[in-house]
Amino acid sequence: MEPCKHPRVRVLTREEDAEFVECLECGEVFDSHEFNDMAIEERNQKEADLNPE
């Protein structure tokens, strides 16, 4: 089974330097910075797949 890519999230809480979100598909809760990092990693992987060395 392919891991959830968290296509829909909602903000649960905001603190001084953190924002926690919940995936509406799988229910996972994580820091929004992690979500941004996941998107960057996915984009980099797609680029690597398109441009193999």
PyMOL Python script that loads the backbone (N, CA, C, O; Angstrom):
from pymol import cmd

cmd.read_pdbstr("""\
ATOM      1  N   MET A   1       0.844  -1.189   0.000  1.00  0.00           N
ATOM      2  CA  MET A   1       0.000   0.000   0.000  1.00  0.00           C
ATOM      3  C   MET A   1       0.889   1.252   0.000  1.00  0.00           C
ATOM      4  O   MET A   1       1.850   1.344   0.764  1.00  0.00           O
ATOM      5  N   GLU A   2       0.559   2.186  -0.847  1.00  0.00           N
ATOM      6  CA  GLU A   2       1.323   3.425  -0.958  1.00  0.00           C
ATOM      7  C   GLU A   2       0.999   4.335   0.229  1.00  0.00           C
ATOM      8  O   GLU A   2      -0.163   4.439   0.623  1.00  0.00           O
ATOM      9  N   PRO A   3       2.006   4.994   0.802  1.00  0.00           N
ATOM     10  CA  PRO A   3       1.743   5.883   1.941  1.00  0.00           C
ATOM     11  C   PRO A   3       0.889   7.079   1.528  1.00  0.00           C
ATOM     12  O   PRO A   3       0.907   7.511   0.376  1.00  0.00           O
ATOM     13  N   CYS A   4       0.147   7.597   2.493  1.00  0.00           N
ATOM     14  CA  CYS A   4      -0.713   8.751   2.241  1.00  0.00           C
ATOM     15  C   CYS A   4       0.144   9.968   1.912  1.00  0.00           C
ATOM     16  O   CYS A   4       1.164  10.208   2.557  1.00  0.00           O
ATOM     17  N   LYS A   5      -0.270  10.732   0.909  1.00  0.00           N
ATOM     18  CA  LYS A   5       0.464  11.941   0.522  1.00  0.00           C
ATOM     19  C   LYS A   5      -0.154  13.190   1.139  1.00  0.00           C
ATOM     20  O   LYS A   5       0.248  14.312   0.829  1.00  0.00           O
ATOM     21  N   HIS A   6      -1.136  12.984   2.016  1.00  0.00           N
ATOM     22  CA  HIS A   6      -1.773  14.071   2.754  1.00  0.00           C
ATOM     23  C   HIS A   6      -2.295  15.172   1.827  1.00  0.00           C
ATOM     24  O   HIS A   6      -1.873  16.324   1.934  1.00  0.00           O
ATOM     25  N   PRO A   7      -3.218  14.819   0.909  1.00  0.00           N
ATOM     26  CA  PRO A   7      -3.698  15.808  -0.051  1.00  0.00           C
ATOM     27  C   PRO A   7      -4.575  16.902   0.559  1.00  0.00           C
ATOM     28  O   PRO A   7      -4.677  18.002   0.017  1.00  0.00           O
ATOM     29  N   ARG A   8      -5.208  16.587   1.699  1.00  0.00           N
ATOM     30  CA  ARG A   8      -6.071  17.586   2.355  1.00  0.00           C
ATOM     31  C   ARG A   8      -5.718  17.630   3.829  1.00  0.00           C
ATOM     32  O   ARG A   8      -5.782  16.611   4.517  1.00  0.00           O
ATOM     33  N   VAL A   9      -5.350  18.790   4.312  1.00  0.00           N
ATOM     34  CA  VAL A   9      -5.018  18.943   5.720  1.00  0.00           C
ATOM     35  C   VAL A   9      -5.791  20.119   6.312  1.00  0.00           C
ATOM     36  O   VAL A   9      -6.253  21.004   5.592  1.00  0.00           O
ATOM     37  N   ARG A  10      -5.922  20.109   7.647  1.00  0.00           N
ATOM     38  CA  ARG A  10      -6.529  21.236   8.338  1.00  0.00           C
ATOM     39  C   ARG A  10      -5.639  21.608   9.513  1.00  0.00           C
ATOM     40  O   ARG A  10      -4.992  20.746  10.108  1.00  0.00           O
ATOM     41  N   VAL A  11      -5.608  22.876   9.840  1.00  0.00           N
ATOM     42  CA  VAL A  11      -4.801  23.366  10.947  1.00  0.00           C
ATOM     43  C   VAL A  11      -5.494  23.011  12.248  1.00  0.00           C
ATOM     44  O   VAL A  11      -6.677  23.299  12.429  1.00  0.00           O
ATOM     45  N   LEU A  12      -4.751  22.380  13.159  1.00  0.00           N
ATOM     46  CA  LEU A  12      -5.291  22.041  14.473  1.00  0.00           C
ATOM     47  C   LEU A  12      -4.980  23.130  15.490  1.00  0.00           C
ATOM     48  O   LEU A  12      -5.853  23.560  16.243  1.00  0.00           O
ATOM     49  N   THR A  13      -3.724  23.571  15.501  1.00  0.00           N
ATOM     50  CA  THR A  13      -3.300  24.584  16.475  1.00  0.00           C
ATOM     51  C   THR A  13      -2.071  25.311  15.963  1.00  0.00           C
ATOM     52  O   THR A  13      -1.281  24.775  15.186  1.00  0.00           O
ATOM     53  N   ARG A  14      -1.935  26.531  16.415  1.00  0.00           N
ATOM     54  CA  ARG A  14      -0.746  27.323  16.102  1.00  0.00           C
ATOM     55  C   ARG A  14      -0.120  27.753  17.415  1.00  0.00           C
ATOM     56  O   ARG A  14      -0.808  28.207  18.328  1.00  0.00           O
ATOM     57  N   GLU A  15       1.187  27.605  17.497  1.00  0.00           N
ATOM     58  CA  GLU A  15       1.938  28.081  18.649  1.00  0.00           C
ATOM     59  C   GLU A  15       2.926  29.116  18.143  1.00  0.00           C
ATOM     60  O   GLU A  15       2.899  29.466  16.963  1.00  0.00           O
ATOM     61  N   GLU A  16       3.788  29.608  18.999  1.00  0.00           N
ATOM     62  CA  GLU A  16       4.711  30.680  18.616  1.00  0.00           C
ATOM     63  C   GLU A  16       5.475  30.367  17.335  1.00  0.00           C
ATOM     64  O   GLU A  16       5.493  31.174  16.405  1.00  0.00           O
ATOM     65  N   ASP A  17       6.100  29.208  17.287  1.00  0.00           N
ATOM     66  CA  ASP A  17       6.932  28.887  16.124  1.00  0.00           C
ATOM     67  C   ASP A  17       6.539  27.569  15.465  1.00  0.00           C
ATOM     68  O   ASP A  17       7.327  26.987  14.721  1.00  0.00           O
ATOM     69  N   ALA A  18       5.323  27.097  15.737  1.00  0.00           N
ATOM     70  CA  ALA A  18       4.896  25.827  15.157  1.00  0.00           C
ATOM     71  C   ALA A  18       3.416  25.877  14.806  1.00  0.00           C
ATOM     72  O   ALA A  18       2.622  26.571  15.441  1.00  0.00           O
ATOM     73  N   GLU A  19       3.075  25.113  13.768  1.00  0.00           N
ATOM     74  CA  GLU A  19       1.686  24.974  13.351  1.00  0.00           C
ATOM     75  C   GLU A  19       1.452  23.488  13.121  1.00  0.00           C
ATOM     76  O   GLU A  19       2.149  22.859  12.325  1.00  0.00           O
ATOM     77  N   PHE A  20       0.474  22.932  13.817  1.00  0.00           N
ATOM     78  CA  PHE A  20       0.198  21.510  13.694  1.00  0.00           C
ATOM     79  C   PHE A  20      -1.036  21.303  12.835  1.00  0.00           C
ATOM     80  O   PHE A  20      -2.061  21.959  13.016  1.00  0.00           O
ATOM     81  N   VAL A  21      -0.914  20.372  11.892  1.00  0.00           N
ATOM     82  CA  VAL A  21      -1.995  20.086  10.962  1.00  0.00           C
ATOM     83  C   VAL A  21      -2.363  18.609  11.032  1.00  0.00           C
ATOM     84  O   VAL A  21      -1.567  17.775  11.462  1.00  0.00           O
ATOM     85  N   GLU A  22      -3.592  18.299  10.599  1.00  0.00           N
ATOM     86  CA  GLU A  22      -4.076  16.928  10.562  1.00  0.00           C
ATOM     87  C   GLU A  22      -4.478  16.600   9.132  1.00  0.00           C
ATOM     88  O   GLU A  22      -5.166  17.383   8.478  1.00  0.00           O
ATOM     89  N   CYS A  23      -4.051  15.451   8.655  1.00  0.00           N
ATOM     90  CA  CYS A  23      -4.460  14.982   7.335  1.00  0.00           C
ATOM     91  C   CYS A  23      -5.911  14.510   7.431  1.00  0.00           C
ATOM     92  O   CYS A  23      -6.253  13.698   8.290  1.00  0.00           O
ATOM     93  N   LEU A  24      -6.750  15.023   6.550  1.00  0.00           N
ATOM     94  CA  LEU A  24      -8.163  14.641   6.561  1.00  0.00           C
ATOM     95  C   LEU A  24      -8.387  13.271   5.927  1.00  0.00           C
ATOM     96  O   LEU A  24      -9.482  12.718   6.032  1.00  0.00           O
ATOM     97  N   GLU A  25      -7.378  12.719   5.277  1.00  0.00           N
ATOM     98  CA  GLU A  25      -7.502  11.405   4.643  1.00  0.00           C
ATOM     99  C   GLU A  25      -7.111  10.275   5.599  1.00  0.00           C
ATOM    100  O   GLU A  25      -7.839   9.291   5.735  1.00  0.00           O
ATOM    101  N   CYS A  26      -5.941  10.422   6.271  1.00  0.00           N
ATOM    102  CA  CYS A  26      -5.444   9.321   7.113  1.00  0.00           C
ATOM    103  C   CYS A  26      -5.465   9.638   8.606  1.00  0.00           C
ATOM    104  O   CYS A  26      -5.320   8.732   9.426  1.00  0.00           O
ATOM    105  N   GLY A  27      -5.644  10.910   8.973  1.00  0.00           N
ATOM    106  CA  GLY A  27      -5.720  11.283  10.385  1.00  0.00           C
ATOM    107  C   GLY A  27      -4.386  11.579  11.042  1.00  0.00           C
ATOM    108  O   GLY A  27      -4.349  11.911  12.227  1.00  0.00           O
ATOM    109  N   GLU A  28      -3.282  11.468  10.301  1.00  0.00           N
ATOM    110  CA  GLU A  28      -1.969  11.739  10.889  1.00  0.00           C
ATOM    111  C   GLU A  28      -1.851  13.220  11.250  1.00  0.00           C
ATOM    112  O   GLU A  28      -2.284  14.093  10.499  1.00  0.00           O
ATOM    113  N   VAL A  29      -1.255  13.483  12.414  1.00  0.00           N
ATOM    114  CA  VAL A  29      -1.028  14.851  12.877  1.00  0.00           C
ATOM    115  C   VAL A  29       0.475  15.110  12.837  1.00  0.00           C
ATOM    116  O   VAL A  29       1.269  14.283  13.286  1.00  0.00           O
ATOM    117  N   PHE A  30       0.860  16.275  12.288  1.00  0.00           N
ATOM    118  CA  PHE A  30       2.280  16.590  12.187  1.00  0.00           C
ATOM    119  C   PHE A  30       2.465  18.088  12.095  1.00  0.00           C
ATOM    120  O   PHE A  30       1.520  18.837  11.850  1.00  0.00           O
ATOM    121  N   ASP A  31       3.712  18.513  12.299  1.00  0.00           N
ATOM    122  CA  ASP A  31       4.088  19.921  12.187  1.00  0.00           C
ATOM    123  C   ASP A  31       4.036  20.311  10.715  1.00  0.00           C
ATOM    124  O   ASP A  31       4.484  19.548   9.859  1.00  0.00           O
ATOM    125  N   SER A  32       3.501  21.475  10.414  1.00  0.00           N
ATOM    126  CA  SER A  32       3.371  21.891   9.013  1.00  0.00           C
ATOM    127  C   SER A  32       4.720  21.998   8.321  1.00  0.00           C
ATOM    128  O   SER A  32       4.795  21.865   7.100  1.00  0.00           O
ATOM    129  N   HIS A  33       5.797  22.237   9.081  1.00  0.00           N
ATOM    130  CA  HIS A  33       7.131  22.259   8.471  1.00  0.00           C
ATOM    131  C   HIS A  33       7.473  20.887   7.895  1.00  0.00           C
ATOM    132  O   HIS A  33       8.105  20.793   6.843  1.00  0.00           O
ATOM    133  N   GLU A  34       7.055  19.820   8.587  1.00  0.00           N
ATOM    134  CA  GLU A  34       7.282  18.465   8.074  1.00  0.00           C
ATOM    135  C   GLU A  34       6.526  18.268   6.764  1.00  0.00           C
ATOM    136  O   GLU A  34       7.033  17.639   5.836  1.00  0.00           O
ATOM    137  N   PHE A  35       5.311  18.807   6.694  1.00  0.00           N
ATOM    138  CA  PHE A  35       4.502  18.696   5.479  1.00  0.00           C
ATOM    139  C   PHE A  35       5.215  19.367   4.313  1.00  0.00           C
ATOM    140  O   PHE A  35       5.259  18.810   3.216  1.00  0.00           O
ATOM    141  N   ASN A  36       5.774  20.556   4.532  1.00  0.00           N
ATOM    142  CA  ASN A  36       6.519  21.251   3.481  1.00  0.00           C
ATOM    143  C   ASN A  36       7.748  20.452   3.079  1.00  0.00           C
ATOM    144  O   ASN A  36       8.066  20.356   1.894  1.00  0.00           O
ATOM    145  N   ASP A  37       8.445  19.872   4.064  1.00  0.00           N
ATOM    146  CA  ASP A  37       9.622  19.051   3.763  1.00  0.00           C
ATOM    147  C   ASP A  37       9.247  17.838   2.922  1.00  0.00           C
ATOM    148  O   ASP A  37       9.987  17.461   2.013  1.00  0.00           O
ATOM    149  N   MET A  38       8.094  17.218   3.221  1.00  0.00           N
ATOM    150  CA  MET A  38       7.643  16.054   2.455  1.00  0.00           C
ATOM    151  C   MET A  38       7.386  16.447   1.005  1.00  0.00           C
ATOM    152  O   MET A  38       7.735  15.700   0.091  1.00  0.00           O
ATOM    153  N   ALA A  39       6.785  17.603   0.789  1.00  0.00           N
ATOM    154  CA  ALA A  39       6.492  18.069  -0.568  1.00  0.00           C
ATOM    155  C   ALA A  39       7.782  18.308  -1.337  1.00  0.00           C
ATOM    156  O   ALA A  39       7.871  17.964  -2.516  1.00  0.00           O
ATOM    157  N   ILE A  40       8.779  18.893  -0.689  1.00  0.00           N
ATOM    158  CA  ILE A  40      10.072  19.144  -1.340  1.00  0.00           C
ATOM    159  C   ILE A  40      10.741  17.822  -1.702  1.00  0.00           C
ATOM    160  O   ILE A  40      11.261  17.669  -2.807  1.00  0.00           O
ATOM    161  N   GLU A  41      10.729  16.862  -0.766  1.00  0.00           N
ATOM    162  CA  GLU A  41      11.347  15.565  -1.030  1.00  0.00           C
ATOM    163  C   GLU A  41      10.647  14.860  -2.194  1.00  0.00           C
ATOM    164  O   GLU A  41      11.306  14.256  -3.040  1.00  0.00           O
ATOM    165  N   GLU A  42       9.322  14.937  -2.239  1.00  0.00           N
ATOM    166  CA  GLU A  42       8.575  14.290  -3.325  1.00  0.00           C
ATOM    167  C   GLU A  42       8.922  14.928  -4.660  1.00  0.00           C
ATOM    168  O   GLU A  42       9.112  14.225  -5.652  1.00  0.00           O
ATOM    169  N   ARG A  43       9.007  16.255  -4.695  1.00  0.00           N
ATOM    170  CA  ARG A  43       9.347  16.955  -5.934  1.00  0.00           C
ATOM    171  C   ARG A  43      10.757  16.577  -6.384  1.00  0.00           C
ATOM    172  O   ARG A  43      10.989  16.343  -7.570  1.00  0.00           O
ATOM    173  N   ASN A  44      11.692  16.517  -5.445  1.00  0.00           N
ATOM    174  CA  ASN A  44      13.065  16.143  -5.791  1.00  0.00           C
ATOM    175  C   ASN A  44      13.130  14.723  -6.331  1.00  0.00           C
ATOM    176  O   ASN A  44      13.894  14.446  -7.256  1.00  0.00           O
ATOM    177  N   GLN A  45      12.334  13.817  -5.762  1.00  0.00           N
ATOM    178  CA  GLN A  45      12.324  12.441  -6.233  1.00  0.00           C
ATOM    179  C   GLN A  45      11.764  12.366  -7.650  1.00  0.00           C
ATOM    180  O   GLN A  45      12.286  11.626  -8.484  1.00  0.00           O
ATOM    181  N   LYS A  46      10.710  13.124  -7.925  1.00  0.00           N
ATOM    182  CA  LYS A  46      10.134  13.130  -9.275  1.00  0.00           C
ATOM    183  C   LYS A  46      11.145  13.654 -10.286  1.00  0.00           C
ATOM    184  O   LYS A  46      11.265  13.120 -11.389  1.00  0.00           O
ATOM    185  N   GLU A  47      11.873  14.704  -9.905  1.00  0.00           N
ATOM    186  CA  GLU A  47      12.891  15.250 -10.804  1.00  0.00           C
ATOM    187  C   GLU A  47      14.000  14.240 -11.046  1.00  0.00           C
ATOM    188  O   GLU A  47      14.497  14.119 -12.166  1.00  0.00           O
ATOM    189  N   ALA A  48      14.393  13.515 -10.006  1.00  0.00           N
ATOM    190  CA  ALA A  48      15.434  12.502 -10.151  1.00  0.00           C
ATOM    191  C   ALA A  48      14.954  11.364 -11.047  1.00  0.00           C
ATOM    192  O   ALA A  48      15.734  10.821 -11.830  1.00  0.00           O
ATOM    193  N   ASP A  49      13.684  11.002 -10.940  1.00  0.00           N
ATOM    194  CA  ASP A  49      13.127   9.946 -11.791  1.00  0.00           C
ATOM    195  C   ASP A  49      13.096  10.368 -13.251  1.00  0.00           C
ATOM    196  O   ASP A  49      13.278   9.540 -14.144  1.00  0.00           O
ATOM    197  N   LEU A  50      12.867  11.648 -13.498  1.00  0.00           N
ATOM    198  CA  LEU A  50      12.813  12.159 -14.874  1.00  0.00           C
ATOM    199  C   LEU A  50      14.193  12.371 -15.481  1.00  0.00           C
ATOM    200  O   LEU A  50      14.357  12.334 -16.701  1.00  0.00           O
ATOM    201  N   ASN A  51      15.194  12.597 -14.612  1.00  0.00           N
ATOM    202  CA  ASN A  51      16.546  12.890 -15.080  1.00  0.00           C
ATOM    203  C   ASN A  51      17.562  11.942 -14.449  1.00  0.00           C
ATOM    204  O   ASN A  51      18.423  12.394 -13.694  1.00  0.00           O
ATOM    205  N   PRO A  52      17.489  10.645 -14.734  1.00  0.00           N
ATOM    206  CA  PRO A  52      18.459   9.705 -14.142  1.00  0.00           C
ATOM    207  C   PRO A  52      19.868   9.969 -14.671  1.00  0.00           C
ATOM    208  O   PRO A  52      20.068  10.319 -15.835  1.00  0.00           O
ATOM    209  N   GLU A  53      20.813   9.791 -13.793  1.00  0.00           N
ATOM    210  CA  GLU A  53      22.213  10.038 -14.200  1.00  0.00           C
ATOM    211  C   GLU A  53      22.901   8.784 -14.629  1.00  0.00           C
ATOM    212  O   GLU A  53      24.075   8.819 -14.999  1.00  0.00           O
TER     213      GLU A  53
END
""", "prot")
cmd.dss("prot")
cmd.show_as("cartoon", "prot")
cmd.util.cbc("prot")
cmd.orient("prot")
